[in-house]
Amino acid sequence: MKTIAKNSRGSHTIDMIREEARHLVEKGIVSRHQPIYILCQYIPAREWVKVECELEQCDYLLRDQIGDLIARESWESD
């Protein structure tokens, strides 16, 4: 199971969380319409508390959609 990477201090930044969420959406593993809390399936339980705190500090609710977290996606073809 792939997990969200940590920085050198052992914490998760919002940019790291966004990047991993974007990666999971691009791979089709999760949908941008699913709630953010679905990401807990890809993060070890002992780390989820830190991720949850980072999300809350950045004013995200766990019920918000993943699409709200990743905000914009780049499209290669329209």
N, C-alpha and C positions, 0 to 999 in steps of 0.2 A: 504494500500500500504506500503510495507516494504521500509525503507530508509537506507542509509548508516549511520552507527553510527559515532558519533563524540567522540573525546577524551575529557579529563576533561577540556581542555582549550577552547572547543567549535570549534576546527578546525579538519579538515580531514587530516590524514596522508596518504602517498602513500600506506603504508602497509594496512591500513584500506580500502582504495579504492580497492586495489587488492583483498583482502579477500572477499569483498562484490561482486565484479565482478566474482570471482571464484565460489562463492556460487550461483549466478544467472545462471552461465553456467552449473554447476552441476545439478541444478533443471530443466534445459531445458527452462528457461524463456528467456534467450538470447543466441545467438550463439557466439562462439569465433571468428567467421568471420565477425561479425557486427562491425561497427565503435564504438569507445569509446563513442562518443556523445550520443549513445542510452541509456547510463546509466542515462542521465538527466531525464528519465521517472520515475526513482526510487529514485530521490533526490528532496526534496522541492526546488522550484525555488530560494528562498532566500539563500539557501546553495550551489546551483550549482556554483555560482561565485567563492566561496572558493575552491570547488573541482577542478574547471577548472584551477584556479591559481596553485594549488598543482601539477596537471598534467603537466602544462606548465613548472613549475620549475624543474620537473623531465624529461624534454625533450620529453614529449608525445604530439602528435598532436591529436586533436579530431577526425580526420579522420583515425587515426591508428586503427588497429583491436584490439578488446578486447583480443585476443590471444597474442598480443604483450605485453599487460599490465600484464596479469597473467603469462606470460612466460612459466612456466612449470606446468604440472599437474601430479599428481601421479595416476598411473593406478593400480587398484587392481588385474586385470587379463588381460593377453595379449593373 
